[in-house]
């Protein structure tokens, strides 16, 4: 099956574009944060040719695609951009959320939430990233509002 067809079937299988909050991928898995896991039809997705398996981990629904993950992920993103409903809420929700300028995009707003809830930029000693994670080294870990970050849509905390 072509990558566009796989992407279309995956999006339909997870309950449509409106049910997808965030899209990411690692080396072999398409990682979808969905709004309502009950809308995901696991059997339907597992029956798509080229899908090697599925799992739910860390609040994400993951589709194992092996080497097809990059082109399928790009096609899913393309489908999401064509959808008129927002893939991520305009403003992250949860208590203690800092105000972001009205002109900020969703990533600017998530960044503002993260910076505020790790204790401010001055509390960050080091920041590393890999494909799917940001790793913070904090001067004072006690200043981080981990519970707030865990409740913030679009952010997974370990």
C-alpha positions in Angstrom: 0.0 0.0 0.0 1.1 3.5 -0.7 2.1 5.8 2.3 -0.7 8.2 1.7 -3.2 5.4 1.8 -1.7 4.0 5.0 -1.8 7.4 6.6 -5.4 7.9 5.5 -6.5 4.6 7.0 -4.5 5.2 10.2 -6.2 8.6 10.7 -9.6 7.1 10.1 -8.8 4.2 12.5 -7.9 6.6 15.3 -11.2 8.4 15.0 -10.3 11.0 12.5 -8.1 14.0 12.4 -10.1 15.8 15.1 -9.1 13.1 17.5 -5.4 13.6 17.1 -3.8 16.1 19.4 -0.1 15.5 18.6 1.9 13.6 16.0 5.4 12.4 16.5 7.6 9.4 15.5 10.7 7.6 16.5 12.8 5.3 14.4 10.0 2.7 13.9 6.8 4.0 15.5 4.2 6.6 14.6 3.3 8.1 18.0 -0.1 9.7 18.3 -1.5 11.5 21.3 -5.3 11.1 20.8 -8.0 13.1 22.5 -10.2 10.1 23.1 -8.6 6.6 23.2 -12.1 5.0 23.0 -12.4 6.2 19.4 -9.3 4.2 18.4 -10.2 1.0 16.4 -7.1 -1.1 17.2 -8.1 -4.1 15.1 -8.8 -1.9 12.1 -5.4 -0.3 12.3 -3.6 -3.6 12.9 -5.3 -4.9 9.7 -3.7 -2.2 7.5 -1.0 -3.7 5.2 2.4 -2.5 6.4 1.3 -2.0 10.1 3.4 -4.3 12.2 1.7 -3.8 15.4 0.2 -1.2 17.8 0.6 -0.3 21.5 -0.5 2.3 24.0 2.4 3.7 26.1 2.9 7.0 28.0 -0.4 8.4 26.9 0.3 7.8 23.3 -1.2 5.4 20.8 1.7 4.0 18.8 1.7 2.3 15.4 4.7 0.2 14.5 5.6 0.9 10.9 9.4 0.2 10.7 11.0 1.9 7.7 7.7 3.4 6.5 7.4 5.6 9.7 8.9 8.7 8.2 6.9 8.9 5.0 3.6 7.8 6.7 4.2 10.4 9.5 4.6 13.1 6.8 1.4 12.0 5.2 -0.5 12.0 8.5 0.8 15.6 9.1 -0.3 16.6 5.7 -3.8 15.2 6.3 -3.8 17.1 9.6 -2.9 20.4 7.9 -5.9 19.9 5.6 -8.2 19.5 8.5 -10.0 22.6 9.7 -10.2 21.6 13.3 -7.1 22.4 15.4 -4.7 19.5 16.0 -3.7 21.1 19.3 -5.8 23.3 21.4 -5.1 27.0 20.9 -3.9 27.3 24.5 -2.6 24.5 26.7 -5.1 23.8 29.4 -4.5 23.3 33.1 -3.9 25.2 36.2 -1.1 27.7 36.6 -0.7 28.2 32.8 1.2 31.4 31.9 -0.4 33.8 29.5 1.1 33.6 26.0 0.8 36.5 23.5 -2.2 36.1 21.2 0.1 35.9 18.2 2.0 33.0 19.6 1.7 29.7 17.8 0.9 26.4 19.6 4.6 25.6 20.0 5.4 29.0 21.5 2.6 28.4 24.0 3.8 24.9 24.9 7.3 26.3 25.3 6.0 29.0 27.6 4.2 26.4 29.7 7.3 24.2 29.9 9.7 27.1 30.8 7.4 28.4 33.5 6.8 25.0 35.0 10.4 23.9 35.2 11.0 26.8 37.4 11.8 29.5 34.8 14.6 29.8 32.3 17.1 30.6 35.0 16.5 27.2 36.6 17.6 25.3 33.4 21.3 24.3 33.6 21.2 22.1 30.5 18.8 21.0 27.9 19.2 18.0 25.5 16.9 16.6 22.9 16.4 13.5 20.9 13.7 12.6 18.4 10.8 12.6 20.9 12.1 14.1 24.2 13.5 17.1 25.9 15.8 16.3 28.8 16.2 19.1 31.3 19.0 19.4 34.0 17.6 21.8 36.6 19.6 23.8 39.1 16.8 23.2 41.6 14.5 20.3 40.7 12.2 21.2 43.6 11.1 24.3 41.7 9.6 22.2 38.8 5.9 21.9 38.8 5.8 18.3 37.6 2.1 17.7 38.4 1.2 20.8 36.4 3.3 19.5 33.4 1.7 16.1 33.7 -1.8 17.6 33.4 -0.9 19.8 30.4 -2.2 18.5 27.1 0.6 17.9 24.6 3.3 17.2 27.3 4.3 13.7 28.5 6.4 13.6 31.7 8.4 10.7 33.0 
